Amino acid sequence: MKKSVIIVTIKNRLNHFLKTFPFMVSQYGRSYDLVLVDFHSNDNFQEHLLKEIEFRKDTFSPFLDKIKCVQLLEDFKFNPRKARNLGASYYRDKDVVFVFSDADVFLGMTYVDYWSEKTKEKKSFIATRIQDTKASFLTSRAHGPSRLRSEINYGNFLVHSNDYFTINGFDENVGHYGGDDDDIYHRLKLSGLREINPHDSNESRQYSIVHGDEERLLQLEKPKRVKTADAFSKIYDNTEFFTENSKFLELNYRDNNSKIINLYE
């Protein structure tokens, strides 16, 4: 049974994190680490994180091995693709399953174990969405892939670490909101993996705090939502699974611009 690594990115979302953190540390059935990527928050996140760990550590799952915090040393505008790559970079050459989630997501107690079991190296990855095909999208242009329900987080997904590094992670060349998850799903399929989706919202085993776009866009490099048709036209036109735009995965850049701290083990 492979170890899993939950990677949660955050910048100035303390209000959400305090509500969802107990669900991150209560995963049951599989050994895992929790990696929190703090993209230089300015809301006293670090102070509150230490207090939460101290307050809740007697309730932590026996399967939780470590809590680590990756700290960005410079105050950049938030880019979730860069943040996810940064967290993953600290597990390069490790044989693990990456579990990407967000600070506003409540994870069911068996979420990590259930979906990690279905994540197979060189075979499959997990995406929480209803798929669409290139053909149907080009025919109708009405919509691309969609959410299971409004409260089920679209961006939660799992992939083996080696498959993630094979495609060079997220394309960091996108600073706006929308399309980044679909881009990496498309490239993972181009690399030969099969996408697995929950049959319904109950099987997804997670849900998120529902909030408007304003809270999402406020911290972004480019505070706008991309048009669906534009995003998917670009995604489907791409035929290469490897991206060159992954600076935060590079070890030299990582080591010069961030640090990682073990907070619990």
Backbone as CSV, one residue per row, in Angstrom:
resi,resn,N_x,N_y,N_z,CA_x,CA_y,CA_z,C_x,C_y,C_z
1,MET,0.835,-1.195,0.000,0.000,0.000,0.000,0.875,1.252,0.000
2,LYS,0.738,2.081,-1.023,1.584,3.262,-1.149,1.133,4.356,-0.190
3,LYS,2.114,5.102,0.274,1.820,6.251,1.127,1.184,7.352,0.296
4,SER,0.319,8.149,0.929,-0.307,9.281,0.266,0.201,10.587,0.877
5,VAL,0.134,11.641,0.086,0.550,12.969,0.539,-0.538,13.958,0.146
6,ILE,-1.236,14.497,1.153,-2.219,15.543,0.885,-1.484,16.864,0.728
7,ILE,-1.727,17.549,-0.374,-1.125,18.863,-0.619,-2.247,19.892,-0.685
8,VAL,-2.231,20.809,0.267,-3.237,21.868,0.347,-2.527,23.209,0.231
9,THR,-2.983,24.042,-0.692,-2.375,25.356,-0.893,-3.252,26.436,-0.271
10,ILE,-2.592,27.481,0.222,-3.348,28.518,0.916,-2.645,29.864,0.827
11,LYS,-3.449,30.891,0.651,-2.974,32.274,0.789,-4.138,33.131,1.275
12,ASN,-4.011,33.599,2.498,-5.004,34.493,3.099,-6.414,33.890,3.102
13,ARG,-6.494,32.603,3.438,-7.796,31.929,3.532,-7.934,31.265,4.910
14,LEU,-7.444,31.935,5.925,-7.457,31.383,7.278,-8.874,31.036,7.727
15,ASN,-9.845,31.870,7.371,-11.229,31.633,7.797,-11.742,30.276,7.325
16,HIS,-11.358,29.861,6.121,-11.756,28.552,5.615,-10.910,27.439,6.228
17,PHE,-9.623,27.663,6.313,-8.715,26.631,6.816,-9.073,26.181,8.225
18,LEU,-9.433,27.101,9.089,-9.759,26.735,10.471,-10.957,25.795,10.543
19,LYS,-11.826,25.849,9.553,-13.008,24.990,9.520,-12.700,23.612,8.938
20,THR,-11.785,23.548,7.993,-11.534,22.287,7.284,-10.337,21.498,7.822
21,PHE,-9.459,22.147,8.569,-8.250,21.483,9.064,-8.546,20.195,9.831
22,PRO,-9.556,20.145,10.709,-9.811,18.889,11.436,-10.077,17.701,10.526
23,PHE,-10.587,17.944,9.322,-10.879,16.859,8.393,-9.621,16.411,7.642
24,MET,-8.641,17.289,7.553,-7.369,16.933,6.925,-6.562,15.985,7.802
25,VAL,-6.705,16.129,9.114,-5.866,15.350,10.045,-6.592,14.132,10.602
26,SER,-7.754,13.791,10.042,-8.522,12.645,10.556,-8.729,11.563,9.498
27,GLN,-7.859,11.516,8.481,-7.965,10.488,7.443,-7.599,9.123,8.027
28,TYR,-8.363,8.105,7.654,-8.193,6.798,8.285,-7.996,5.697,7.241
29,GLY,-7.054,4.795,7.514,-6.894,3.604,6.689,-5.623,3.521,5.882
30,ARG,-4.852,4.617,5.808,-3.646,4.622,4.974,-2.667,5.655,5.519
31,SER,-1.392,5.291,5.571,-0.348,6.207,6.022,-0.275,7.425,5.101
32,TYR,-0.196,8.619,5.697,-0.147,9.822,4.867,0.560,10.978,5.568
33,ASP,1.075,11.886,4.762,1.590,13.169,5.220,0.617,14.255,4.798
34,LEU,0.586,15.330,5.556,-0.163,16.525,5.184,0.836,17.642,4.924
35,VAL,0.814,18.185,3.717,1.711,19.278,3.336,0.874,20.514,3.059
36,LEU,1.099,21.558,3.835,0.387,22.821,3.676,1.332,23.815,3.009
37,VAL,0.953,24.293,1.847,1.794,25.230,1.099,1.281,26.638,1.362
38,ASP,1.991,27.364,2.207,1.619,28.727,2.555,2.280,29.684,1.565
39,PHE,1.480,30.214,0.651,1.993,31.084,-0.405,2.118,32.518,0.117
40,HIS,2.852,32.623,1.234,3.130,33.899,1.911,1.838,34.603,2.326
41,SER,1.069,33.936,3.188,-0.157,34.531,3.712,0.156,35.725,4.616
42,ASN,-0.788,36.648,4.681,-0.627,37.847,5.498,-1.730,37.968,6.548
43,ASP,-2.269,36.818,6.969,-3.370,36.808,7.926,-3.026,35.998,9.178
44,ASN,-1.720,35.975,9.508,-1.245,35.242,10.695,-1.514,33.747,10.611
45,PHE,-1.451,33.215,9.399,-1.721,31.790,9.206,-0.770,30.928,10.022
46,GLN,0.519,31.230,9.987,1.499,30.398,10.686,1.212,30.316,12.181
47,GLU,0.899,31.427,12.784,0.602,31.454,14.219,-0.617,30.600,14.541
48,HIS,-1.659,30.737,13.732,-2.878,29.970,13.977,-2.669,28.485,13.699
49,LEU,-1.853,28.168,12.719,-1.572,26.772,12.403,-0.918,26.068,13.586
50,LEU,0.079,26.692,14.183,0.757,26.092,15.332,-0.208,25.889,16.496
51,LYS,-1.097,26.847,16.707,-2.084,26.720,17.779,-3.055,25.564,17.508
52,GLU,-3.462,25.427,16.246,-4.388,24.357,15.886,-3.752,22.985,16.088
53,ILE,-2.490,22.855,15.698,-1.790,21.575,15.872,-1.684,21.218,17.350
54,GLU,-1.313,22.182,18.154,-1.173,21.931,19.581,-2.526,21.575,20.209
55,PHE,-3.567,22.282,19.800,-4.891,22.065,20.369,-5.493,20.725,19.958
56,ARG,-5.242,20.288,18.714,-5.946,19.134,18.158,-5.104,17.857,18.074
57,LYS,-3.832,17.900,18.463,-2.954,16.769,18.164,-3.391,15.471,18.834
58,ASP,-4.110,15.537,19.945,-4.569,14.298,20.573,-5.742,13.682,19.813
59,THR,-6.268,14.396,18.811,-7.354,13.858,17.982,-6.867,13.423,16.607
60,PHE,-5.576,13.589,16.320,-5.049,13.261,14.997,-5.188,11.768,14.712
61,SER,-5.423,11.451,13.458,-5.511,10.066,13.028,-4.200,9.322,13.306
62,PRO,-4.273,8.053,13.706,-3.037,7.260,13.865,-2.330,7.017,12.540
63,PHE,-2.996,7.286,11.423,-2.382,7.104,10.108,-1.663,8.365,9.623
64,LEU,-1.810,9.472,10.341,-1.116,10.711,9.982,0.329,10.643,10.452
65,ASP,1.263,10.611,9.506,2.682,10.515,9.858,3.296,11.868,10.169
66,LYS,3.082,12.827,9.277,3.742,14.125,9.433,2.839,15.257,8.943
67,ILE,3.013,16.410,9.552,2.472,17.663,9.016,3.667,18.546,8.684
68,LYS,3.714,18.979,7.432,4.796,19.854,6.982,4.195,21.138,6.422
69,CYS,4.922,22.217,6.606,4.486,23.491,6.036,5.574,24.018,5.117
70,VAL,5.202,24.232,3.859,6.104,24.848,2.886,5.803,26.346,2.877
71,GLN,6.819,27.147,3.117,6.635,28.592,3.194,7.331,29.280,2.028
72,LEU,6.576,30.039,1.253,7.147,30.871,0.197,7.785,32.083,0.857
73,LEU,9.013,32.412,0.467,9.769,33.449,1.158,9.482,34.852,0.647
74,GLU,8.864,34.968,-0.522,8.545,36.272,-1.091,7.042,36.373,-1.297
75,ASP,6.514,37.572,-1.124,5.067,37.783,-1.177,4.597,37.954,-2.617
76,PHE,4.396,36.819,-3.311,3.862,36.836,-4.671,2.341,36.822,-4.634
77,LYS,1.724,37.301,-5.711,0.303,37.067,-5.899,0.076,35.568,-6.056
78,PHE,-1.095,35.104,-5.643,-1.347,33.667,-5.587,-1.532,33.064,-6.978
79,ASN,-0.861,31.957,-7.190,-1.045,31.144,-8.383,-1.136,29.697,-7.900
80,PRO,-2.335,29.101,-7.902,-2.489,27.751,-7.353,-1.655,26.705,-8.071
81,ARG,-1.366,26.922,-9.355,-0.541,25.968,-10.103,0.889,25.980,-9.575
82,LYS,1.426,27.172,-9.351,2.765,27.294,-8.787,2.804,26.714,-7.375
83,ALA,1.765,26.991,-6.596,1.731,26.510,-5.215,1.687,24.985,-5.156
84,ARG,0.893,24.362,-6.020,0.819,22.905,-6.037,2.132,22.291,-6.509
85,ASN,2.735,22.886,-7.504,4.047,22.401,-7.947,5.083,22.528,-6.841
86,LEU,5.032,23.626,-6.111,5.987,23.838,-5.032,5.855,22.757,-3.959
87,GLY,4.633,22.457,-3.565,4.440,21.399,-2.575,4.911,20.045,-3.073
88,ALA,4.590,19.736,-4.325,4.987,18.447,-4.901,6.499,18.329,-5.032
89,SER,7.185,19.433,-5.251,8.635,19.387,-5.499,9.401,18.780,-4.335
90,TYR,8.871,18.874,-3.131,9.549,18.316,-1.963,9.391,16.799,-1.864
91,TYR,8.648,16.206,-2.793,8.501,14.746,-2.833,9.007,14.171,-4.154
92,ARG,9.877,14.885,-4.799,10.491,14.359,-6.017,11.274,13.088,-5.673
93,ASP,11.155,12.085,-6.537,11.821,10.785,-6.351,11.230,9.962,-5.206
94,LYS,10.040,10.348,-4.725,9.336,9.551,-3.717,8.206,8.778,-4.392
95,ASP,7.992,7.564,-3.938,6.963,6.688,-4.496,5.680,6.874,-3.690
96,VAL,4.907,7.922,-4.022,3.724,8.268,-3.233,2.565,8.628,-4.160
97,VAL,1.383,8.719,-3.570,0.207,9.211,-4.282,-0.057,10.641,-3.834
98,PHE,-0.072,11.578,-4.770,-0.400,12.964,-4.454,-1.921,13.120,-4.368
99,VAL,-2.364,13.771,-3.301,-3.781,14.069,-3.096,-3.908,15.583,-3.034
100,PHE,-4.336,16.200,-4.120,-4.427,17.648,-4.168,-5.812,18.095,-3.708
101,SER,-5.822,18.992,-2.727,-7.076,19.511,-2.210,-6.915,21.005,-1.948
102,ASP,-7.989,21.649,-1.489,-7.981,23.089,-1.252,-8.339,23.397,0.189
103,ALA,-8.053,24.619,0.593,-8.258,25.028,1.984,-9.716,25.119,2.370
104,ASP,-10.620,25.123,1.401,-12.048,25.233,1.711,-12.793,23.909,1.550
105,VAL,-12.053,22.791,1.535,-12.665,21.484,1.272,-12.694,20.622,2.535
106,PHE,-13.866,20.048,2.805,-14.039,19.069,3.872,-13.839,17.671,3.281
107,LEU,-12.847,16.948,3.788,-12.556,15.603,3.308,-13.235,14.566,4.189
108,GLY,-13.963,13.631,3.574,-14.512,12.518,4.326,-13.398,11.691,4.941
109,MET,-13.671,11.004,6.030,-12.635,10.310,6.795,-11.903,9.245,5.970
110,THR,-12.570,8.668,4.964,-11.935,7.633,4.143,-11.582,8.145,2.750
111,TYR,-11.623,9.448,2.558,-11.365,10.022,1.233,-10.005,9.587,0.689
112,VAL,-8.951,9.787,1.453,-7.599,9.493,0.986,-7.420,8.007,0.706
113,ASP,-7.853,7.160,1.622,-7.671,5.720,1.440,-8.469,5.204,0.248
114,TYR,-9.717,5.616,0.142,-10.591,5.119,-0.922,-10.065,5.480,-2.302
115,TRP,-9.714,6.729,-2.497,-9.301,7.159,-3.836,-7.840,6.855,-4.135
116,SER,-6.999,6.795,-3.117,-5.602,6.408,-3.354,-5.511,4.981,-3.875
117,GLU,-6.393,4.118,-3.386,-6.398,2.722,-3.821,-6.680,2.600,-5.316
118,LYS,-7.420,3.544,-5.869,-7.792,3.501,-7.290,-6.798,4.256,-8.173
119,THR,-5.812,4.902,-7.565,-4.806,5.665,-8.296,-3.611,4.764,-8.571
120,LYS,-3.408,4.398,-9.829,-2.376,3.435,-10.186,-1.318,4.077,-11.074
121,GLU,-0.053,3.880,-10.685,1.047,4.434,-11.473,0.998,3.912,-12.910
122,LYS,1.147,4.814,-13.859,1.159,4.541,-15.296,-0.173,3.991,-15.809
123,LYS,-1.209,4.062,-14.971,-2.505,3.527,-15.390,-3.652,4.516,-15.205
124,SER,-3.771,5.134,-14.019,-4.977,5.918,-13.758,-4.720,7.067,-12.797
125,PHE,-5.567,8.085,-12.905,-5.613,9.177,-11.944,-7.072,9.480,-11.652
126,ILE,-7.322,10.251,-10.585,-8.682,10.536,-10.140,-8.977,12.018,-10.318
127,ALA,-10.086,12.340,-10.980,-10.539,13.722,-11.134,-11.992,13.816,-10.707
128,THR,-12.314,14.834,-9.934,-13.674,14.963,-9.392,-14.506,15.847,-10.316
129,ARG,-14.990,15.259,-11.399,-15.786,16.009,-12.371,-16.600,15.037,-13.216
130,ILE,-17.535,15.596,-13.977,-18.235,14.855,-15.020,-17.508,15.164,-16.319
131,GLN,-16.978,14.146,-16.970,-16.166,14.360,-18.162,-17.005,14.827,-19.352
132,ASP,-16.314,15.469,-20.275,-16.847,15.794,-21.588,-15.799,15.332,-22.589
133,THR,-16.160,15.213,-23.832,-15.201,14.820,-24.863,-14.869,16.008,-25.747
134,LYS,-13.740,15.954,-26.380,-13.381,17.014,-27.312,-14.422,17.141,-28.411
135,ALA,-14.919,16.018,-28.906,-15.879,16.050,-30.006,-17.172,16.743,-29.596
136,SER,-17.686,16.394,-28.411,-18.944,17.000,-27.994,-18.770,18.478,-27.693
137,PHE,-17.611,18.848,-27.152,-17.371,20.261,-26.870,-17.292,21.068,-28.166
138,LEU,-16.576,20.556,-29.153,-16.438,21.277,-30.412,-17.759,21.347,-31.166
139,THR,-18.629,20.368,-30.947,-19.924,20.369,-31.631,-20.878,21.397,-31.037
140,SER,-20.954,21.421,-29.704,-21.964,22.273,-29.074,-21.416,23.604,-28.578
141,ARG,-20.163,23.604,-28.100,-19.567,24.771,-27.469,-20.386,25.271,-26.282
142,ALA,-21.318,24.446,-25.824,-22.193,24.883,-24.745,-21.498,24.789,-23.386
143,HIS,-20.716,23.761,-23.219,-20.062,23.576,-21.932,-18.928,22.584,-22.093
144,GLY,-18.040,22.607,-21.114,-17.008,21.590,-21.050,-17.384,20.608,-19.958
145,PRO,-16.415,19.955,-19.374,-16.688,19.100,-18.222,-17.360,19.916,-17.115
146,SER,-18.064,19.250,-16.214,-18.846,19.985,-15.217,-18.701,19.369,-13.831
147,ARG,-19.181,20.122,-12.841,-19.167,19.668,-11.459,-20.225,18.597,-11.238
148,LEU,-19.973,17.739,-10.255,-20.982,16.771,-9.831,-22.148,17.492,-9.158
149,ARG,-21.813,18.418,-8.281,-22.761,19.317,-7.641,-22.009,20.601,-7.304
150,SER,-22.727,21.657,-7.029,-22.074,22.952,-6.806,-21.102,22.926,-5.636
151,GLU,-21.381,22.089,-4.615,-20.518,22.071,-3.437,-19.382,21.052,-3.524
152,ILE,-19.358,20.223,-4.558,-18.282,19.233,-4.708,-17.100,19.888,-5.415
153,ASN,-15.947,19.887,-4.759,-14.809,20.629,-5.306,-14.268,19.999,-6.583
154,TYR,-14.267,20.779,-7.651,-13.836,20.324,-8.973,-12.326,20.061,-9.011
155,GLY,-11.573,20.819,-8.224,-10.114,20.761,-8.316,-9.440,19.679,-7.502
156,ASN,-10.186,18.913,-6.722,-9.573,17.805,-5.989,-9.206,16.691,-6.954
157,PHE,-7.964,16.235,-6.910,-7.585,15.093,-7.738,-6.397,14.363,-7.150
158,LEU,-6.214,13.111,-7.592,-5.131,12.270,-7.111,-4.357,11.723,-8.298
159,VAL,-3.040,11.622,-8.137,-2.177,11.101,-9.186,-0.906,10.562,-8.538
160,HIS,-0.352,9.509,-9.113,0.920,9.008,-8.600,2.012,10.046,-8.864
161,SER,2.927,10.186,-7.918,3.968,11.212,-8.023,4.804,11.068,-9.291
162,ASN,5.139,9.851,-9.681,5.950,9.670,-10.894,5.211,10.130,-12.144
163,ASP,3.900,9.904,-12.193,3.109,10.359,-13.340,3.017,11.884,-13.364
164,TYR,2.956,12.472,-12.190,2.918,13.941,-12.081,4.199,14.554,-12.628
165,PHE,5.328,13.985,-12.237,6.604,14.534,-12.692,6.886,14.198,-14.155
166,THR,6.292,13.122,-14.654,6.450,12.777,-16.075,5.928,13.887,-16.981
167,ILE,4.829,14.532,-16.580,4.275,15.615,-17.403,4.755,16.987,-16.935
168,ASN,5.612,17.002,-15.917,6.184,18.232,-15.350,5.140,19.079,-14.624
169,GLY,4.178,18.403,-14.019,3.233,19.074,-13.142,2.310,20.056,-13.837
170,PHE,1.867,21.045,-13.080,0.964,22.070,-13.602,1.701,23.036,-14.517
171,ASP,0.989,23.516,-15.519,1.491,24.582,-16.382,1.327,25.899,-15.631
172,GLU,2.438,26.509,-15.232,2.394,27.730,-14.424,2.182,28.990,-15.249
173,ASN,2.050,28.835,-16.541,1.949,29.986,-17.431,0.544,30.593,-17.439
174,VAL,-0.323,30.079,-16.585,-1.697,30.571,-16.495,-1.878,31.206,-15.128
175,GLY,-2.259,32.485,-15.092,-2.413,33.172,-13.819,-3.845,33.472,-13.462
176,HIS,-4.788,33.214,-14.385,-6.196,33.503,-14.129,-6.895,32.307,-13.494
177,TYR,-8.176,32.459,-13.220,-8.967,31.384,-12.623,-9.705,30.617,-13.713
178,GLY,-9.584,29.298,-13.666,-10.317,28.454,-14.596,-9.431,27.761,-15.611
179,GLY,-9.669,26.480,-15.798,-8.991,25.729,-16.847,-7.724,25.019,-16.438
180,ASP,-7.133,25.397,-15.306,-5.858,24.784,-14.919,-6.014,23.317,-14.573
181,ASP,-7.099,22.975,-13.877,-7.340,21.569,-13.548,-7.577,20.758,-14.819
182,ASP,-8.401,21.289,-15.721,-8.704,20.574,-16.958,-7.472,20.412,-17.834
183,ASP,-6.576,21.378,-17.777,-5.337,21.277,-18.552,-4.494,20.098,-18.086
184,ILE,-4.307,19.961,-16.786,-3.457,18.858,-16.310,-4.152,17.517,-16.495
185,TYR,-5.490,17.475,-16.384,-6.201,16.225,-16.651,-6.009,15.812,-18.111
186,HIS,-6.102,16.786,-19.006,-5.919,16.514,-20.443,-4.520,15.984,-20.710
187,ARG,-3.523,16.599,-20.108,-2.141,16.180,-20.359,-1.839,14.827,-19.712
188,LEU,-2.437,14.539,-18.570,-2.269,13.210,-17.974,-2.843,12.132,-18.889
189,LYS,-3.969,12.432,-19.538,-4.552,11.466,-20.483,-3.700,11.355,-21.745
190,LEU,-3.115,12.463,-22.178,-2.195,12.391,-23.312,-0.992,11.513,-22.999
191,SER,-0.601,11.463,-21.729,0.559,10.644,-21.340,0.202,9.167,-21.245
192,GLY,-1.080,8.838,-21.396,-1.490,7.435,-21.411,-2.303,6.978,-20.224
193,LEU,-2.629,7.886,-19.298,-3.400,7.495,-18.120,-4.898,7.535,-18.389
194,ARG,-5.620,6.726,-17.652,-7.085,6.718,-17.708,-7.632,7.572,-16.573
195,GLU,-8.584,8.424,-16.894,-9.220,9.260,-15.877,-10.385,8.512,-15.229
196,ILE,-10.371,8.471,-13.899,-11.455,7.863,-13.126,-12.201,8.967,-12.396
197,ASN,-13.537,8.917,-12.426,-14.373,9.926,-11.774,-15.347,9.271,-10.804
198,PRO,-15.748,9.978,-9.757,-16.825,9.476,-8.900,-18.113,9.317,-9.706
199,HIS,-18.895,8.305,-9.381,-20.174,8.109,-10.055,-21.184,9.175,-9.656
200,ASP,-21.085,9.662,-8.409,-22.009,10.681,-7.940,-21.358,11.463,-6.805
201,SER,-22.080,12.426,-6.274,-21.515,13.290,-5.238,-21.205,12.527,-3.949
202,ASN,-21.994,11.507,-3.637,-21.711,10.727,-2.431,-20.377,10.002,-2.540
203,GLU,-20.085,9.458,-3.712,-18.824,8.738,-3.873,-17.624,9.678,-3.873
204,SER,-17.832,10.927,-4.171,-16.703,11.869,-4.175,-16.071,11.997,-2.799
205,ARG,-16.855,11.819,-1.749,-16.368,11.802,-0.360,-15.717,13.113,0.054
206,GLN,-16.148,14.210,-0.528,-15.670,15.530,-0.130,-16.698,16.569,-0.555
207,TYR,-16.650,17.713,0.105,-17.435,18.860,-0.353,-16.760,20.125,0.155
208,SER,-17.089,21.234,-0.445,-16.388,22.471,-0.127,-17.339,23.533,0.410
209,ILE,-16.761,24.533,1.029,-17.507,25.714,1.447,-17.879,26.486,0.184
210,VAL,-19.157,26.724,-0.007,-19.605,27.423,-1.212,-19.433,28.925,-1.009
211,HIS,-18.734,29.555,-1.943,-18.514,31.002,-1.857,-18.394,31.565,-3.261
212,GLY,-18.464,32.864,-3.382,-18.438,33.522,-4.678,-17.040,33.639,-5.262
213,ASP,-16.987,34.080,-6.507,-15.702,34.226,-7.204,-14.840,35.333,-6.623
214,GLU,-15.456,36.316,-6.008,-14.673,37.454,-5.509,-13.580,36.997,-4.548
215,GLU,-13.935,36.055,-3.672,-12.958,35.554,-2.706,-11.860,34.756,-3.400
216,ARG,-12.212,34.047,-4.482,-11.209,33.289,-5.240,-10.253,34.222,-5.977
217,LEU,-10.817,35.254,-6.597,-10.049,36.086,-7.521,-9.171,37.116,-6.823
218,LEU,-9.518,37.463,-5.605,-8.869,38.572,-4.926,-7.353,38.446,-4.869
219,GLN,-6.845,37.233,-4.639,-5.406,37.025,-4.421,-4.635,36.644,-5.687
220,LEU,-5.320,36.432,-6.809,-4.681,35.844,-7.984,-3.766,36.806,-8.740
221,GLU,-2.800,36.221,-9.462,-1.934,37.006,-10.340,-2.764,37.797,-11.352
222,LYS,-3.733,37.113,-11.952,-4.648,37.748,-12.901,-6.061,37.557,-12.357
223,PRO,-6.611,38.576,-11.696,-7.900,38.420,-11.009,-9.100,38.421,-11.951
224,LYS,-9.175,37.373,-12.756,-10.306,37.245,-13.674,-10.579,35.773,-13.929
225,ARG,-11.797,35.473,-14.343,-12.182,34.121,-14.730,-12.117,34.017,-16.253
226,VAL,-11.445,32.996,-16.743,-11.316,32.820,-18.184,-12.626,32.287,-18.759
227,LYS,-12.934,32.639,-19.988,-14.125,32.123,-20.648,-13.943,30.632,-20.941
228,THR,-15.001,29.867,-20.676,-14.927,28.415,-20.835,-14.503,28.015,-22.240
229,ALA,-15.121,28.625,-23.259,-14.810,28.256,-24.644,-13.350,28.528,-24.970
230,ASP,-12.830,29.651,-24.505,-11.431,29.991,-24.765,-10.490,29.007,-24.074
231,ALA,-10.812,28.679,-22.817,-9.952,27.772,-22.055,-9.884,26.401,-22.691
232,PHE,-11.041,25.846,-23.069,-11.053,24.479,-23.580,-10.562,24.394,-25.019
233,SER,-10.708,25.450,-25.778,-10.126,25.446,-27.119,-8.608,25.321,-27.026
234,LYS,-8.024,26.052,-26.106,-6.570,25.998,-25.925,-6.141,24.634,-25.390
235,ILE,-6.902,24.112,-24.425,-6.566,22.817,-23.829,-6.609,21.710,-24.874
236,TYR,-7.697,21.643,-25.633,-7.886,20.548,-26.581,-6.986,20.676,-27.811
237,ASP,-6.514,21.889,-28.089,-5.594,22.062,-29.213,-4.196,21.532,-28.897
238,ASN,-3.900,21.410,-27.615,-2.579,20.928,-27.203,-2.475,19.418,-27.379
239,THR,-1.383,18.977,-27.972,-1.161,17.537,-28.171,0.079,17.032,-27.438
240,GLU,0.687,17.863,-26.593,1.891,17.486,-25.856,1.570,17.364,-24.374
241,PHE,1.985,16.267,-23.754,1.686,16.101,-22.338,2.668,16.832,-21.434
242,PHE,3.863,17.140,-21.933,4.896,17.760,-21.113,4.822,19.278,-21.236
243,THR,4.893,19.974,-20.095,4.938,21.429,-20.117,6.312,21.912,-19.686
244,GLU,6.769,22.975,-20.318,8.054,23.580,-19.951,7.875,24.623,-18.848
245,ASN,6.620,24.982,-18.559,6.348,26.102,-17.665,6.101,25.632,-16.236
246,SER,7.143,25.125,-15.591,6.996,24.581,-14.231,8.200,24.953,-13.371
247,LYS,8.442,26.231,-13.267,9.619,26.728,-12.548,9.617,26.310,-11.078
248,PHE,8.440,26.250,-10.464,8.365,25.939,-9.036,8.639,24.469,-8.735
249,LEU,8.760,23.649,-9.782,9.173,22.254,-9.594,10.689,22.098,-9.615
250,GLU,11.391,23.132,-10.079,12.843,23.054,-10.190,13.472,23.186,-8.806
251,LEU,14.411,22.301,-8.489,14.964,22.244,-7.143,15.723,23.512,-6.769
252,ASN,16.497,24.052,-7.688,17.254,25.262,-7.379,16.330,26.433,-7.080
253,TYR,15.296,26.581,-7.896,14.349,27.671,-7.672,13.610,27.461,-6.354
254,ARG,13.186,26.233,-6.117,12.491,25.912,-4.865,13.333,26.260,-3.653
255,ASP,14.590,25.820,-3.654,15.448,26.000,-2.493,15.790,27.465,-2.242
256,ASN,15.792,28.270,-3.292,16.099,29.683,-3.145,14.883,30.528,-2.769
257,ASN,13.698,29.974,-2.933,12.491,30.781,-2.756,11.511,30.223,-1.727
258,SER,11.857,29.111,-1.093,10.944,28.538,-0.107,11.722,27.730,0.914
259,LYS,11.024,27.357,1.971,11.588,26.440,2.963,10.467,25.541,3.453
260,ILE,10.843,24.381,3.985,9.859,23.435,4.503,10.166,23.155,5.970
261,ILE,9.103,23.121,6.775,9.244,22.937,8.219,8.378,21.759,8.640
262,ASN,8.974,20.852,9.411,8.205,19.743,9.991,7.527,20.238,11.272
263,LEU,6.227,20.164,11.313,5.465,20.684,12.449,4.920,19.588,13.347
264,TYR,4.835,18.371,12.802,4.292,17.266,13.600,4.781,15.956,13.005
265,GLU,5.216,15.032,13.881,5.526,13.671,13.440,5.535,12.748,14.650
